[in-house]
Amino acid sequence: MWVIVFFDLPVTQKPQRTAATRFRNDLLNDGYLMLQFSVYARMCRAQEAVDKHIRRIQGMCPKEGSIRALQVTDKQYARMKILLGNRVPEESLNGQQLLFF
C-alpha cells in the first residue's frame, strides 16, 4: 500500500512559510519521498500502517491550507504514468524492497 499526500499551504507570511517547511520536514522524517514539490508518498506494509501514518499526518497539519491523503495499492501505484521527468531514485529502491517482503 502507498499513502500519497497532496498539499497546498500558504506561504505569504513568515509564520506560514515556517509551518509549511516544518510540515514538509515532518513528512520526510516520517519516511515519505518527495515526488513533486507538494506531493509526497510513503510505502506501508498493511492497512494498520496506513491508518497510523494518516493519524500522524493529522497531528502534523498546520492551521491553514489544504492537505489530502490518498491510499493506493502497489499495483495502482506502479501503473502511475510519468509524463515528463523521471522517477525519484528512492521510489525504485522502495519498489524493489517490496519484492523481498
Number of C-alpha atoms within 10 A of each C-alpha: 19 22 22 21 21 17 18 14 20 16 15 8 8 10 11 17 14 12 19 22 14 15 18 19 12 16 21 15 10 13 14 20 20 19 16 10 10 13 18 20 23 21 23 20 12 10 12 10 15 19 14 12 19 19 11 14 19 13 9 15 18 18 10 13 13 12 16 13 18 12 20 14 12 15 10 11 17 10 8 8 8 8 6 6 6 8 11 12 9 13 16 10 10 13 14 11 10 13 7 6 6
